[in-house]
Each structure stands twice: as C-alpha cells, then as structure tokens.
Amino acid sequence: MFWTSASEDPMSGCGGLYKIYMENLAEAVAVCKKFGWGYDVVYPHHRWHTRKNYGDNFQWKGLPKEREAYD
C-alpha cells in the first residue's frame, strides 16, 4: 500500500521554489510568463580550477624557514 498525497499541486512540496534550466534566457522567461510564475535570473559564476597533483602534497619543499621569536 502506498501513501498518497492530499494535494496534486507539484509546487506544494518544495515551498514553491523550482530551478529550471533552459538553452536561452528568452525561452526561460517565456515559459515562466506562460505559467504565471515569478522568476529571478541568476547568471552562473565560472570557477577556474588549476589541475593539482596528489603527489605534490608529499614533495620535498626545502628546510623550514626560521620564525621570528615572539616578545
């Protein structure tokens, strides 16, 4: 036996917040206006990662530098 919901509204389960991804901005805005949804446009932030090697964590980095004495 399965539990059934009293509501068939797909927006009720998530508090009314959905993320939709479209190919272009005009298409996304048109879909939101068609269904009467409010919308916010958020542009993606591109993060650039440098390629790191796990072995670099264990390489010899030289002798430790001397630290100044605390007063």
mmCIF file as Biopython writes it, N, C-alpha, C and O atoms, coordinates in Angstrom:
data_model
#
loop_
_atom_site.group_PDB
_atom_site.id
_atom_site.type_symbol
_atom_site.label_atom_id
_atom_site.label_alt_id
_atom_site.label_comp_id
_atom_site.label_asym_id
_atom_site.label_entity_id
_atom_site.label_seq_id
_atom_site.pdbx_PDB_ins_code
_atom_site.Cartn_x
_atom_site.Cartn_y
_atom_site.Cartn_z
_atom_site.occupancy
_atom_site.B_iso_or_equiv
_atom_site.auth_seq_id
_atom_site.auth_asym_id
_atom_site.pdbx_PDB_model_num
ATOM 1   N N  . MET A ? 1  ? 0.842  -1.167 0.000   1.0 0.0 1  A 1 
ATOM 2   C CA . MET A ? 1  ? 0.000  0.000  0.000   1.0 0.0 1  A 1 
ATOM 3   C C  . MET A ? 1  ? 0.895  1.240  0.000   1.0 0.0 1  A 1 
ATOM 4   O O  . MET A ? 1  ? 1.923  1.277  0.677   1.0 0.0 1  A 1 
ATOM 5   N N  . PHE A ? 2  ? 0.498  2.235  -0.753  1.0 0.0 2  A 1 
ATOM 6   C CA . PHE A ? 2  ? 1.295  3.437  -0.901  1.0 0.0 2  A 1 
ATOM 7   C C  . PHE A ? 2  ? 0.627  4.613  -0.211  1.0 0.0 2  A 1 
ATOM 8   O O  . PHE A ? 2  ? -0.597 4.684  -0.111  1.0 0.0 2  A 1 
ATOM 9   N N  . TRP A ? 3  ? 1.447  5.523  0.258   1.0 0.0 3  A 1 
ATOM 10  C CA . TRP A ? 3  ? 0.947  6.753  0.852   1.0 0.0 3  A 1 
ATOM 11  C C  . TRP A ? 3  ? 0.607  7.713  -0.271  1.0 0.0 3  A 1 
ATOM 12  O O  . TRP A ? 3  ? 1.406  7.906  -1.188  1.0 0.0 3  A 1 
ATOM 13  N N  . THR A ? 4  ? -0.550 8.305  -0.209  1.0 0.0 4  A 1 
ATOM 14  C CA . THR A ? 4  ? -0.946 9.249  -1.243  1.0 0.0 4  A 1 
ATOM 15  C C  . THR A ? 4  ? -1.049 10.640 -0.647  1.0 0.0 4  A 1 
ATOM 16  O O  . THR A ? 4  ? -1.380 10.813 0.526   1.0 0.0 4  A 1 
ATOM 17  N N  . SER A ? 5  ? -0.767 11.596 -1.456  1.0 0.0 5  A 1 
ATOM 18  C CA . SER A ? 5  ? -0.816 12.982 -1.016  1.0 0.0 5  A 1 
ATOM 19  C C  . SER A ? 5  ? -2.221 13.528 -1.202  1.0 0.0 5  A 1 
ATOM 20  O O  . SER A ? 5  ? -2.936 13.107 -2.112  1.0 0.0 5  A 1 
ATOM 21  N N  . ALA A ? 6  ? -2.616 14.447 -0.363  1.0 0.0 6  A 1 
ATOM 22  C CA . ALA A ? 6  ? -3.928 15.069 -0.472  1.0 0.0 6  A 1 
ATOM 23  C C  . ALA A ? 6  ? -3.939 16.136 -1.554  1.0 0.0 6  A 1 
ATOM 24  O O  . ALA A ? 6  ? -5.005 16.567 -1.993  1.0 0.0 6  A 1 
ATOM 25  N N  . SER A ? 7  ? -2.763 16.561 -1.983  1.0 0.0 7  A 1 
ATOM 26  C CA . SER A ? 7  ? -2.666 17.629 -2.962  1.0 0.0 7  A 1 
ATOM 27  C C  . SER A ? 7  ? -1.988 17.122 -4.226  1.0 0.0 7  A 1 
ATOM 28  O O  . SER A ? 7  ? -1.015 16.371 -4.150  1.0 0.0 7  A 1 
ATOM 29  N N  . GLU A ? 8  ? -2.477 17.513 -5.351  1.0 0.0 8  A 1 
ATOM 30  C CA . GLU A ? 8  ? -1.858 17.160 -6.626  1.0 0.0 8  A 1 
ATOM 31  C C  . GLU A ? 8  ? -1.010 18.318 -7.160  1.0 0.0 8  A 1 
ATOM 32  O O  . GLU A ? 8  ? -0.522 18.268 -8.290  1.0 0.0 8  A 1 
ATOM 33  N N  . ASP A ? 9  ? -0.840 19.351 -6.347  1.0 0.0 9  A 1 
ATOM 34  C CA . ASP A ? 9  ? -0.079 20.523 -6.769  1.0 0.0 9  A 1 
ATOM 35  C C  . ASP A ? 9  ? 1.409  20.207 -6.717  1.0 0.0 9  A 1 
ATOM 36  O O  . ASP A ? 9  ? 1.927  19.945 -5.631  1.0 0.0 9  A 1 
ATOM 37  N N  . PRO A ? 10 ? 2.125  20.221 -7.849  1.0 0.0 10 A 1 
ATOM 38  C CA . PRO A ? 10 ? 3.551  19.904 -7.826  1.0 0.0 10 A 1 
ATOM 39  C C  . PRO A ? 10 ? 4.399  20.966 -7.123  1.0 0.0 10 A 1 
ATOM 40  O O  . PRO A ? 10 ? 5.536  20.690 -6.741  1.0 0.0 10 A 1 
ATOM 41  N N  . MET A ? 11 ? 3.859  22.173 -6.950  1.0 0.0 11 A 1 
ATOM 42  C CA . MET A ? 11 ? 4.618  23.246 -6.313  1.0 0.0 11 A 1 
ATOM 43  C C  . MET A ? 11 ? 4.511  23.198 -4.793  1.0 0.0 11 A 1 
ATOM 44  O O  . MET A ? 11 ? 5.242  23.917 -4.112  1.0 0.0 11 A 1 
ATOM 45  N N  . SER A ? 12 ? 3.628  22.377 -4.245  1.0 0.0 12 A 1 
ATOM 46  C CA . SER A ? 12 ? 3.395  22.404 -2.815  1.0 0.0 12 A 1 
ATOM 47  C C  . SER A ? 12 ? 4.496  21.716 -2.020  1.0 0.0 12 A 1 
ATOM 48  O O  . SER A ? 12 ? 4.692  22.051 -0.852  1.0 0.0 12 A 1 
ATOM 49  N N  . GLY A ? 13 ? 5.208  20.786 -2.594  1.0 0.0 13 A 1 
ATOM 50  C CA . GLY A ? 13 ? 6.197  20.019 -1.854  1.0 0.0 13 A 1 
ATOM 51  C C  . GLY A ? 13 ? 7.499  20.732 -1.605  1.0 0.0 13 A 1 
ATOM 52  O O  . GLY A ? 13 ? 8.241  20.350 -0.700  1.0 0.0 13 A 1 
ATOM 53  N N  . CYS A ? 14 ? 7.801  21.747 -2.368  1.0 0.0 14 A 1 
ATOM 54  C CA . CYS A ? 14 ? 9.113  22.379 -2.235  1.0 0.0 14 A 1 
ATOM 55  C C  . CYS A ? 14 ? 9.018  23.834 -1.809  1.0 0.0 14 A 1 
ATOM 56  O O  . CYS A ? 14 ? 9.999  24.570 -1.919  1.0 0.0 14 A 1 
ATOM 57  N N  . GLY A ? 15 ? 7.898  24.253 -1.340  1.0 0.0 15 A 1 
ATOM 58  C CA . GLY A ? 15 ? 7.758  25.631 -0.908  1.0 0.0 15 A 1 
ATOM 59  C C  . GLY A ? 15 ? 7.615  26.604 -2.065  1.0 0.0 15 A 1 
ATOM 60  O O  . GLY A ? 15 ? 7.736  27.814 -1.875  1.0 0.0 15 A 1 
ATOM 61  N N  . GLY A ? 16 ? 7.359  26.090 -3.262  1.0 0.0 16 A 1 
ATOM 62  C CA . GLY A ? 16 ? 7.159  26.954 -4.421  1.0 0.0 16 A 1 
ATOM 63  C C  . GLY A ? 16 ? 8.446  27.363 -5.117  1.0 0.0 16 A 1 
ATOM 64  O O  . GLY A ? 16 ? 8.419  28.238 -5.982  1.0 0.0 16 A 1 
ATOM 65  N N  . LEU A ? 17 ? 9.574  26.754 -4.765  1.0 0.0 17 A 1 
ATOM 66  C CA . LEU A ? 17 ? 10.834 27.123 -5.397  1.0 0.0 17 A 1 
ATOM 67  C C  . LEU A ? 17 ? 11.308 26.004 -6.309  1.0 0.0 17 A 1 
ATOM 68  O O  . LEU A ? 17 ? 11.544 24.882 -5.861  1.0 0.0 17 A 1 
ATOM 69  N N  . TYR A ? 18 ? 11.441 26.309 -7.556  1.0 0.0 18 A 1 
ATOM 70  C CA . TYR A ? 18 ? 11.971 25.371 -8.540  1.0 0.0 18 A 1 
ATOM 71  C C  . TYR A ? 18 ? 13.104 26.038 -9.284  1.0 0.0 18 A 1 
ATOM 72  O O  . TYR A ? 18 ? 13.122 27.261 -9.430  1.0 0.0 18 A 1 
ATOM 73  N N  . LYS A ? 19 ? 14.042 25.254 -9.752  1.0 0.0 19 A 1 
ATOM 74  C CA . LYS A ? 19 ? 15.079 25.748 -10.647 1.0 0.0 19 A 1 
ATOM 75  C C  . LYS A ? 19 ? 14.844 25.112 -12.004 1.0 0.0 19 A 1 
ATOM 76  O O  . LYS A ? 19 ? 14.736 23.890 -12.113 1.0 0.0 19 A 1 
ATOM 77  N N  . ILE A ? 20 ? 14.766 25.928 -13.022 1.0 0.0 20 A 1 
ATOM 78  C CA . ILE A ? 20 ? 14.641 25.398 -14.365 1.0 0.0 20 A 1 
ATOM 79  C C  . ILE A ? 20 ? 15.830 25.882 -15.170 1.0 0.0 20 A 1 
ATOM 80  O O  . ILE A ? 20 ? 16.317 26.996 -14.977 1.0 0.0 20 A 1 
ATOM 81  N N  . TYR A ? 21 ? 16.285 25.045 -16.062 1.0 0.0 21 A 1 
ATOM 82  C CA . TYR A ? 21 ? 17.444 25.365 -16.886 1.0 0.0 21 A 1 
ATOM 83  C C  . TYR A ? 21 ? 17.008 25.307 -18.347 1.0 0.0 21 A 1 
ATOM 84  O O  . TYR A ? 21 ? 16.484 24.292 -18.805 1.0 0.0 21 A 1 
ATOM 85  N N  . MET A ? 22 ? 17.224 26.385 -19.062 1.0 0.0 22 A 1 
ATOM 86  C CA . MET A ? 22 ? 16.836 26.476 -20.466 1.0 0.0 22 A 1 
ATOM 87  C C  . MET A ? 22 ? 18.069 26.818 -21.299 1.0 0.0 22 A 1 
ATOM 88  O O  . MET A ? 22 ? 19.117 27.192 -20.773 1.0 0.0 22 A 1 
ATOM 89  N N  . GLU A ? 23 ? 17.913 26.680 -22.589 1.0 0.0 23 A 1 
ATOM 90  C CA . GLU A ? 23 ? 19.023 26.973 -23.504 1.0 0.0 23 A 1 
ATOM 91  C C  . GLU A ? 23 ? 19.296 28.476 -23.597 1.0 0.0 23 A 1 
ATOM 92  O O  . GLU A ? 23 ? 20.450 28.886 -23.723 1.0 0.0 23 A 1 
ATOM 93  N N  . ASN A ? 24 ? 18.254 29.291 -23.536 1.0 0.0 24 A 1 
ATOM 94  C CA . ASN A ? 24 ? 18.476 30.731 -23.618 1.0 0.0 24 A 1 
ATOM 95  C C  . ASN A ? 24 ? 17.512 31.459 -22.686 1.0 0.0 24 A 1 
ATOM 96  O O  . ASN A ? 24 ? 16.518 30.893 -22.233 1.0 0.0 24 A 1 
ATOM 97  N N  . LEU A ? 25 ? 17.815 32.687 -22.416 1.0 0.0 25 A 1 
ATOM 98  C CA . LEU A ? 25 ? 17.057 33.488 -21.458 1.0 0.0 25 A 1 
ATOM 99  C C  . LEU A ? 25 ? 15.639 33.762 -21.942 1.0 0.0 25 A 1 
ATOM 100 O O  . LEU A ? 25 ? 14.698 33.719 -21.149 1.0 0.0 25 A 1 
ATOM 101 N N  . ALA A ? 26 ? 15.474 34.043 -23.227 1.0 0.0 26 A 1 
ATOM 102 C CA . ALA A ? 26 ? 14.146 34.366 -23.754 1.0 0.0 26 A 1 
ATOM 103 C C  . ALA A ? 26 ? 13.182 33.191 -23.600 1.0 0.0 26 A 1 
ATOM 104 O O  . ALA A ? 26 ? 12.010 33.386 -23.278 1.0 0.0 26 A 1 
ATOM 105 N N  . GLU A ? 27 ? 13.670 31.977 -23.828 1.0 0.0 27 A 1 
ATOM 106 C CA . GLU A ? 27 ? 12.826 30.792 -23.685 1.0 0.0 27 A 1 
ATOM 107 C C  . GLU A ? 27 ? 12.406 30.589 -22.230 1.0 0.0 27 A 1 
ATOM 108 O O  . GLU A ? 27 ? 11.253 30.253 -21.960 1.0 0.0 27 A 1 
ATOM 109 N N  . ALA A ? 28 ? 13.326 30.788 -21.301 1.0 0.0 28 A 1 
ATOM 110 C CA . ALA A ? 28 ? 13.026 30.613 -19.883 1.0 0.0 28 A 1 
ATOM 111 C C  . ALA A ? 28 ? 12.001 31.636 -19.400 1.0 0.0 28 A 1 
ATOM 112 O O  . ALA A ? 28 ? 11.086 31.295 -18.650 1.0 0.0 28 A 1 
ATOM 113 N N  . VAL A ? 29 ? 12.151 32.878 -19.823 1.0 0.0 29 A 1 
ATOM 114 C CA . VAL A ? 29 ? 11.203 33.924 -19.424 1.0 0.0 29 A 1 
ATOM 115 C C  . VAL A ? 29 ? 9.826  33.645 -20.021 1.0 0.0 29 A 1 
ATOM 116 O O  . VAL A ? 29 ? 8.808  33.860 -19.362 1.0 0.0 29 A 1 
ATOM 117 N N  . ALA A ? 30 ? 9.790  33.169 -21.262 1.0 0.0 30 A 1 
ATOM 118 C CA . ALA A ? 30 ? 8.506  32.864 -21.911 1.0 0.0 30 A 1 
ATOM 119 C C  . ALA A ? 30 ? 7.774  31.745 -21.177 1.0 0.0 30 A 1 
ATOM 120 O O  . ALA A ? 30 ? 6.557  31.817 -21.010 1.0 0.0 30 A 1 
ATOM 121 N N  . VAL A ? 31 ? 8.492  30.712 -20.737 1.0 0.0 31 A 1 
ATOM 122 C CA . VAL A ? 31 ? 7.864  29.609 -20.003 1.0 0.0 31 A 1 
ATOM 123 C C  . VAL A ? 31 ? 7.317  30.098 -18.674 1.0 0.0 31 A 1 
ATOM 124 O O  . VAL A ? 31 ? 6.203  29.737 -18.295 1.0 0.0 31 A 1 
ATOM 125 N N  . CYS A ? 32 ? 8.078  30.912 -17.964 1.0 0.0 32 A 1 
ATOM 126 C CA . CYS A ? 32 ? 7.622  31.436 -16.673 1.0 0.0 32 A 1 
ATOM 127 C C  . CYS A ? 32 ? 6.383  32.309 -16.827 1.0 0.0 32 A 1 
ATOM 128 O O  . CYS A ? 32 ? 5.454  32.222 -16.024 1.0 0.0 32 A 1 
ATOM 129 N N  . LYS A ? 33 ? 6.371  33.144 -17.852 1.0 0.0 33 A 1 
ATOM 130 C CA . LYS A ? 33 ? 5.204  34.006 -18.081 1.0 0.0 33 A 1 
ATOM 131 C C  . LYS A ? 33 ? 3.988  33.179 -18.497 1.0 0.0 33 A 1 
ATOM 132 O O  . LYS A ? 33 ? 2.859  33.502 -18.128 1.0 0.0 33 A 1 
ATOM 133 N N  . LYS A ? 34 ? 4.219  32.110 -19.267 1.0 0.0 34 A 1 
ATOM 134 C CA . LYS A ? 34 ? 3.120  31.262 -19.721 1.0 0.0 34 A 1 
ATOM 135 C C  . LYS A ? 34 ? 2.391  30.615 -18.544 1.0 0.0 34 A 1 
ATOM 136 O O  . LYS A ? 34 ? 1.164  30.522 -18.541 1.0 0.0 34 A 1 
ATOM 137 N N  . PHE A ? 35 ? 3.155  30.170 -17.548 1.0 0.0 35 A 1 
ATOM 138 C CA . PHE A ? 35 ? 2.560  29.505 -16.395 1.0 0.0 35 A 1 
ATOM 139 C C  . PHE A ? 35 ? 2.245  30.467 -15.252 1.0 0.0 35 A 1 
ATOM 140 O O  . PHE A ? 35 ? 1.699  30.055 -14.228 1.0 0.0 35 A 1 
ATOM 141 N N  . GLY A ? 36 ? 2.581  31.733 -15.417 1.0 0.0 36 A 1 
ATOM 142 C CA . GLY A ? 36 ? 2.287  32.720 -14.388 1.0 0.0 36 A 1 
ATOM 143 C C  . GLY A ? 36 ? 3.223  32.650 -13.194 1.0 0.0 36 A 1 
ATOM 144 O O  . GLY A ? 36 ? 2.852  33.048 -12.090 1.0 0.0 36 A 1 
ATOM 145 N N  . TRP A ? 37 ? 4.420  32.154 -13.402 1.0 0.0 37 A 1 
ATOM 146 C CA . TRP A ? 37 ? 5.409  32.033 -12.328 1.0 0.0 37 A 1 
ATOM 147 C C  . TRP A ? 37 ? 6.242  33.301 -12.230 1.0 0.0 37 A 1 
ATOM 148 O O  . TRP A ? 37 ? 6.529  33.935 -13.245 1.0 0.0 37 A 1 
ATOM 149 N N  . GLY A ? 38 ? 6.628  33.671 -11.031 1.0 0.0 38 A 1 
ATOM 150 C CA . GLY A ? 38 ? 7.611  34.725 -10.860 1.0 0.0 38 A 1 
ATOM 151 C C  . GLY A ? 38 ? 8.987  34.134 -11.146 1.0 0.0 38 A 1 
ATOM 152 O O  . GLY A ? 38 ? 9.172  32.922 -11.032 1.0 0.0 38 A 1 
ATOM 153 N N  . TYR A ? 39 ? 9.931  34.951 -11.506 1.0 0.0 39 A 1 
ATOM 154 C CA . TYR A ? 39 ? 11.251 34.410 -11.839 1.0 0.0 39 A 1 
ATOM 155 C C  . TYR A ? 39 ? 12.354 35.387 -11.468 1.0 0.0 39 A 1 
ATOM 156 O O  . TYR A ? 39 ? 12.149 36.601 -11.467 1.0 0.0 39 A 1 
ATOM 157 N N  . ASP A ? 40 ? 13.513 34.854 -11.156 1.0 0.0 40 A 1 
ATOM 158 C CA . ASP A ? 40 ? 14.744 35.602 -10.949 1.0 0.0 40 A 1 
ATOM 159 C C  . ASP A ? 40 ? 15.782 35.005 -11.876 1.0 0.0 40 A 1 
ATOM 160 O O  . ASP A ? 40 ? 15.907 33.784 -11.971 1.0 0.0 40 A 1 
ATOM 161 N N  . VAL A ? 41 ? 16.521 35.849 -12.555 1.0 0.0 41 A 1 
ATOM 162 C CA . VAL A ? 41 ? 17.566 35.373 -13.453 1.0 0.0 41 A 1 
ATOM 163 C C  . VAL A ? 41 ? 18.878 35.416 -12.704 1.0 0.0 41 A 1 
ATOM 164 O O  . VAL A ? 41 ? 19.277 36.465 -12.199 1.0 0.0 41 A 1 
ATOM 165 N N  . VAL A ? 42 ? 19.555 34.274 -12.630 1.0 0.0 42 A 1 
ATOM 166 C CA . VAL A ? 42 ? 20.850 34.176 -11.969 1.0 0.0 42 A 1 
ATOM 167 C C  . VAL A ? 42 ? 21.850 33.670 -12.992 1.0 0.0 42 A 1 
ATOM 168 O O  . VAL A ? 42 ? 21.692 32.577 -13.535 1.0 0.0 42 A 1 
ATOM 169 N N  . TYR A ? 43 ? 22.867 34.453 -13.252 1.0 0.0 43 A 1 
ATOM 170 C CA . TYR A ? 43 ? 23.886 34.043 -14.205 1.0 0.0 43 A 1 
ATOM 171 C C  . TYR A ? 43 ? 24.927 33.185 -13.495 1.0 0.0 43 A 1 
ATOM 172 O O  . TYR A ? 43 ? 25.286 33.470 -12.352 1.0 0.0 43 A 1 
ATOM 173 N N  . PRO A ? 44 ? 25.411 32.147 -14.151 1.0 0.0 44 A 1 
ATOM 174 C CA . PRO A ? 44 ? 26.376 31.249 -13.493 1.0 0.0 44 A 1 
ATOM 175 C C  . PRO A ? 44 ? 27.721 31.939 -13.283 1.0 0.0 44 A 1 
ATOM 176 O O  . PRO A ? 44 ? 28.157 32.759 -14.091 1.0 0.0 44 A 1 
ATOM 177 N N  . HIS A ? 45 ? 28.360 31.581 -12.178 1.0 0.0 45 A 1 
ATOM 178 C CA . HIS A ? 45 ? 29.703 32.072 -11.895 1.0 0.0 45 A 1 
ATOM 179 C C  . HIS A ? 45 ? 30.672 30.987 -12.320 1.0 0.0 45 A 1 
ATOM 180 O O  . HIS A ? 45 ? 30.598 29.853 -11.846 1.0 0.0 45 A 1 
ATOM 181 N N  . HIS A ? 46 ? 31.570 31.336 -13.205 1.0 0.0 46 A 1 
ATOM 182 C CA . HIS A ? 46 ? 32.538 30.341 -13.673 1.0 0.0 46 A 1 
ATOM 183 C C  . HIS A ? 46 ? 33.728 30.322 -12.729 1.0 0.0 46 A 1 
ATOM 184 O O  . HIS A ? 46 ? 34.351 31.352 -12.468 1.0 0.0 46 A 1 
ATOM 185 N N  . ARG A ? 47 ? 34.028 29.153 -12.232 1.0 0.0 47 A 1 
ATOM 186 C CA . ARG A ? 47 ? 35.176 28.992 -11.346 1.0 0.0 47 A 1 
ATOM 187 C C  . ARG A ? 47 ? 36.265 28.280 -12.127 1.0 0.0 47 A 1 
ATOM 188 O O  . ARG A ? 47 ? 36.018 27.267 -12.782 1.0 0.0 47 A 1 
ATOM 189 N N  . TRP A ? 48 ? 37.454 28.813 -12.051 1.0 0.0 48 A 1 
ATOM 190 C CA . TRP A ? 48 ? 38.584 28.212 -12.752 1.0 0.0 48 A 1 
ATOM 191 C C  . TRP A ? 48 ? 39.393 27.418 -11.752 1.0 0.0 48 A 1 
ATOM 192 O O  . TRP A ? 48 ? 39.832 27.949 -10.732 1.0 0.0 48 A 1 
ATOM 193 N N  . HIS A ? 49 ? 39.587 26.169 -12.041 1.0 0.0 49 A 1 
ATOM 194 C CA . HIS A ? 49 ? 40.359 25.296 -11.175 1.0 0.0 49 A 1 
ATOM 195 C C  . HIS A ? 49 ? 41.699 25.006 -11.829 1.0 0.0 49 A 1 
ATOM 196 O O  . HIS A ? 49 ? 41.791 24.799 -13.039 1.0 0.0 49 A 1 
ATOM 197 N N  . THR A ? 50 ? 42.714 24.996 -11.016 1.0 0.0 50 A 1 
ATOM 198 C CA . THR A ? 50 ? 44.010 24.570 -11.528 1.0 0.0 50 A 1 
ATOM 199 C C  . THR A ? 50 ? 44.151 23.088 -11.271 1.0 0.0 50 A 1 
ATOM 200 O O  . THR A ? 50 ? 43.694 22.576 -10.249 1.0 0.0 50 A 1 
ATOM 201 N N  . ARG A ? 51 ? 44.778 22.411 -12.191 1.0 0.0 51 A 1 
ATOM 202 C CA . ARG A ? 51 ? 44.962 20.982 -12.044 1.0 0.0 51 A 1 
ATOM 203 C C  . ARG A ? 51 ? 46.030 20.730 -10.989 1.0 0.0 51 A 1 
ATOM 204 O O  . ARG A ? 51 ? 47.129 21.280 -11.069 1.0 0.0 51 A 1 
ATOM 205 N N  . LYS A ? 52 ? 45.711 19.909 -10.013 1.0 0.0 52 A 1 
ATOM 206 C CA . LYS A ? 52 ? 46.634 19.627 -8.920  1.0 0.0 52 A 1 
ATOM 207 C C  . LYS A ? 52 ? 46.997 18.152 -8.936  1.0 0.0 52 A 1 
ATOM 208 O O  . LYS A ? 52 ? 46.200 17.298 -9.324  1.0 0.0 52 A 1 
ATOM 209 N N  . ASN A ? 53 ? 48.191 17.883 -8.516  1.0 0.0 53 A 1 
ATOM 210 C CA . ASN A ? 53 ? 48.677 16.526 -8.452  1.0 0.0 53 A 1 
ATOM 211 C C  . ASN A ? 53 ? 48.731 16.098 -6.991  1.0 0.0 53 A 1 
ATOM 212 O O  . ASN A ? 53 ? 49.256 16.828 -6.151  1.0 0.0 53 A 1 
ATOM 213 N N  . TYR A ? 54 ? 48.198 14.929 -6.683  1.0 0.0 54 A 1 
ATOM 214 C CA . TYR A ? 54 ? 48.179 14.436 -5.310  1.0 0.0 54 A 1 
ATOM 215 C C  . TYR A ? 54 ? 49.597 14.256 -4.781  1.0 0.0 54 A 1 
ATOM 216 O O  . TYR A ? 54 ? 49.843 14.484 -3.597  1.0 0.0 54 A 1 
ATOM 217 N N  . GLY A ? 55 ? 50.514 13.860 -5.619  1.0 0.0 55 A 1 
ATOM 218 C CA . GLY A ? 55 ? 51.891 13.644 -5.196  1.0 0.0 55 A 1 
ATOM 219 C C  . GLY A ? 55 ? 52.592 14.920 -4.753  1.0 0.0 55 A 1 
ATOM 220 O O  . GLY A ? 55 ? 53.571 14.855 -4.009  1.0 0.0 55 A 1 
ATOM 221 N N  . ASP A ? 56 ? 52.113 16.078 -5.195  1.0 0.0 56 A 1 
ATOM 222 C CA . ASP A ? 56 ? 52.734 17.350 -4.803  1.0 0.0 56 A 1 
ATOM 223 C C  . ASP A ? 56 ? 52.599 17.603 -3.301  1.0 0.0 56 A 1 
ATOM 224 O O  . ASP A ? 56 ? 53.374 18.380 -2.743  1.0 0.0 56 A 1 
ATOM 225 N N  . ASN A ? 57 ? 51.644 16.974 -2.642  1.0 0.0 57 A 1 
ATOM 226 C CA . ASN A ? 57 ? 51.486 17.142 -1.200  1.0 0.0 57 A 1 
ATOM 227 C C  . ASN A ? 57 ? 52.667 16.563 -0.435  1.0 0.0 57 A 1 
ATOM 228 O O  . ASN A ? 57 ? 52.925 16.972 0.697   1.0 0.0 57 A 1 
ATOM 229 N N  . PHE A ? 58 ? 53.385 15.622 -1.028  1.0 0.0 58 A 1 
ATOM 230 C CA . PHE A ? 58 ? 54.452 14.915 -0.331  1.0 0.0 58 A 1 
ATOM 231 C C  . PHE A ? 58 ? 55.837 15.252 -0.862  1.0 0.0 58 A 1 
ATOM 232 O O  . PHE A ? 58 ? 56.809 14.604 -0.474  1.0 0.0 58 A 1 
ATOM 233 N N  . GLN A ? 59 ? 55.958 16.232 -1.727  1.0 0.0 59 A 1 
ATOM 234 C CA . GLN A ? 59 ? 57.260 16.607 -2.273  1.0 0.0 59 A 1 
ATOM 235 C C  . GLN A ? 59 ? 58.090 17.345 -1.230  1.0 0.0 59 A 1 
ATOM 236 O O  . GLN A ? 59 ? 57.556 17.967 -0.312  1.0 0.0 59 A 1 
ATOM 237 N N  . TRP A ? 60 ? 59.415 17.260 -1.395  1.0 0.0 60 A 1 
ATOM 238 C CA . TRP A ? 60 ? 60.343 17.992 -0.546  1.0 0.0 60 A 1 
ATOM 239 C C  . TRP A ? 60 ? 60.240 19.469 -0.866  1.0 0.0 60 A 1 
ATOM 240 O O  . TRP A ? 60 ? 60.419 19.869 -2.016  1.0 0.0 60 A 1 
ATOM 241 N N  . LYS A ? 61 ? 59.956 20.279 0.130   1.0 0.0 61 A 1 
ATOM 242 C CA . LYS A ? 61 ? 59.792 21.717 -0.083  1.0 0.0 61 A 1 
ATOM 243 C C  . LYS A ? 61 ? 60.942 22.510 0.500   1.0 0.0 61 A 1 
ATOM 244 O O  . LYS A ? 61 ? 60.879 23.737 0.569   1.0 0.0 61 A 1 
ATOM 245 N N  . GLY A ? 62 ? 61.976 21.832 0.914   1.0 0.0 62 A 1 
ATOM 246 C CA . GLY A ? 62 ? 63.133 22.510 1.477   1.0 0.0 62 A 1 
ATOM 247 C C  . GLY A ? 62 ? 63.059 22.549 2.989   1.0 0.0 62 A 1 
ATOM 248 O O  . GLY A ? 62 ? 62.086 22.106 3.599   1.0 0.0 62 A 1 
ATOM 249 N N  . LEU A ? 63 ? 64.127 23.099 3.583   1.0 0.0 63 A 1 
ATOM 250 C CA . LEU A ? 63 ? 64.169 23.213 5.025   1.0 0.0 63 A 1 
ATOM 251 C C  . LEU A ? 63 ? 63.155 24.247 5.511   1.0 0.0 63 A 1 
ATOM 252 O O  . LEU A ? 63 ? 62.869 25.216 4.808   1.0 0.0 63 A 1 
ATOM 253 N N  . PRO A ? 64 ? 62.614 24.042 6.710   1.0 0.0 64 A 1 
ATOM 254 C CA . PRO A ? 64 ? 61.645 25.034 7.220   1.0 0.0 64 A 1 
ATOM 255 C C  . PRO A ? 64 ? 62.324 26.393 7.459   1.0 0.0 64 A 1 
ATOM 256 O O  . PRO A ? 64 ? 63.485 26.451 7.864   1.0 0.0 64 A 1 
ATOM 257 N N  . LYS A ? 65 ? 61.604 27.453 7.210   1.0 0.0 65 A 1 
ATOM 258 C CA . LYS A ? 65 ? 62.135 28.793 7.420   1.0 0.0 65 A 1 
ATOM 259 C C  . LYS A ? 65 ? 62.084 29.113 8.902   1.0 0.0 65 A 1 
ATOM 260 O O  . LYS A ? 65 ? 61.175 28.688 9.615   1.0 0.0 65 A 1 
ATOM 261 N N  . GLU A ? 66 ? 63.079 29.872 9.353   1.0 0.0 66 A 1 
ATOM 262 C CA . GLU A ? 66 ? 63.115 30.260 10.768  1.0 0.0 66 A 1 
ATOM 263 C C  . GLU A ? 66 ? 62.069 31.338 11.017  1.0 0.0 66 A 1 
ATOM 264 O O  . GLU A ? 66 ? 61.886 32.254 10.214  1.0 0.0 66 A 1 
ATOM 265 N N  . ARG A ? 67 ? 61.395 31.204 12.145  1.0 0.0 67 A 1 
ATOM 266 C CA . ARG A ? 67 ? 60.374 32.176 12.508  1.0 0.0 67 A 1 
ATOM 267 C C  . ARG A ? 67 ? 60.950 33.144 13.519  1.0 0.0 67 A 1 
ATOM 268 O O  . ARG A ? 67 ? 61.857 32.798 14.277  1.0 0.0 67 A 1 
ATOM 269 N N  . GLU A ? 68 ? 60.420 34.365 13.531  1.0 0.0 68 A 1 
ATOM 270 C CA . GLU A ? 68 ? 60.853 35.344 14.495  1.0 0.0 68 A 1 
ATOM 271 C C  . GLU A ? 68 ? 60.298 34.976 15.869  1.0 0.0 68 A 1 
ATOM 272 O O  . GLU A ? 68 ? 59.187 34.456 15.978  1.0 0.0 68 A 1 
ATOM 273 N N  . ALA A ? 69 ? 61.070 35.244 16.907  1.0 0.0 69 A 1 
ATOM 274 C CA . ALA A ? 69 ? 60.642 34.927 18.271  1.0 0.0 69 A 1 
ATOM 275 C C  . ALA A ? 69 ? 59.545 35.900 18.697  1.0 0.0 69 A 1 
ATOM 276 O O  . ALA A ? 69 ? 59.574 37.079 18.344  1.0 0.0 69 A 1 
ATOM 277 N N  . TYR A ? 70 ? 58.582 35.394 19.457  1.0 0.0 70 A 1 
ATOM 278 C CA . TYR A ? 70 ? 57.547 36.260 19.999  1.0 0.0 70 A 1 
ATOM 279 C C  . TYR A ? 70 ? 58.096 37.029 21.185  1.0 0.0 70 A 1 
ATOM 280 O O  . TYR A ? 70 ? 58.963 36.539 21.909  1.0 0.0 70 A 1 
ATOM 281 N N  . ASP A ? 71 ? 57.591 38.221 21.377  1.0 0.0 71 A 1 
ATOM 282 C CA . ASP A ? 71 ? 58.030 39.051 22.520  1.0 0.0 71 A 1 
ATOM 283 C C  . ASP A ? 71 ? 57.354 38.638 23.775  1.0 0.0 71 A 1 
ATOM 284 O O  . ASP A ? 71 ? 57.600 39.223 24.830  1.0 0.0 71 A 1 
#
